[in-house]
Amino acid sequence: MQGARDEKEWDLLREQLDAQVYLECGSESWTGAARIYFDLRRVGKTVRSPIDCCIAQIAMDHDVLLLHCDRDFEVISEVRPLRQRRLGG
């Protein structure tokens, strides 16, 4: 919503976000995310954003398919059973 250009766009974005189902995470999710980052570094792989490890862990905690446009999730799926599908180019 940070990028909204005017009130109309703000309202549209808020309406779309209000319709989403939000997945909660617990303290174990944060530990799992940190472990993903650690394990990737141990095999010589890195992700550009540690937040992507958090998103991936929450998706795995809830056994959902993660739709994305971010190569980090493909790297994460090399060390974790992340159900993911890249959209677009």
N, C-alpha and C positions, 0 to 999 in steps of 0.2 A: 504494500500500500504506500510505501515511501515514495514510489515513483509516480503516483497519481498526479496528473497535470491540472485537474480542476475538481470541483465538488461532484460533478456528474460521474467522473471516472472513479473518484473515491467511493461514492455510494455503490457503484457497480462492483468494484473490487470487494468491498465489505460484504455485499450481498452474496457474492460467490464464495467468499471465505466462510461466512456464517453457515453455508449449506454443507460444508465439509465435515467429515468425521475425523476427530483428532485422536491420535494414538498417544497414550500416556506412557511414561517410562519411570522406572524406579532406580534406586541406587545401583542395582546390578547392571542396568543398561549402560550406565556411565563407565563402570569397570570393564564391561565387555567391549565398549567402544575403544577404550584406551588399549585393551589387549589386541584389538584388530590393528591399531596403529603400530604397536610394538611388534607384533608378528610380521607385519609387512616390512618393517625396517630390518628385521632379522634375515629376511630373504632378499634384501636389496631392492625392495619396491617402496615407493612413497606415494602418498596422495597429496594433492594440493591443499586440501582443507580437512583438518581433523573433524570438523562438523560433519563431513560426509561419513566418517566412521560412526558417529552418533546416529545419523539417519539410518544407516545400514543396520546397526544393531537394533534399533527400534523396529524396523521392518521385520527383522528376523524374530524378534521377541513376539511379534503379533502374527507371524507366518503370513505376511502379505507380499504380493508382487510389487516390487518397486519399479515404477516407470520413471525414466530419467533421460536427461541429455548431458550426462557428465561421465567422462571416462573413469573417474575415480571409482565408481561403483563396479565397473568391469574389473578393475584391479583388485578391489576388495573381494569380489566373487572368486578370485583365484585362491584365496586362503580361507574363505567362509562359504557356507551353503546359502548364500544370498540369492533369493529368487529375484532376478532383475531383468529388465528389458529396456534397451536403449531406443529412444524415439528420435526420429529425424536423423540429420547428419551430424 
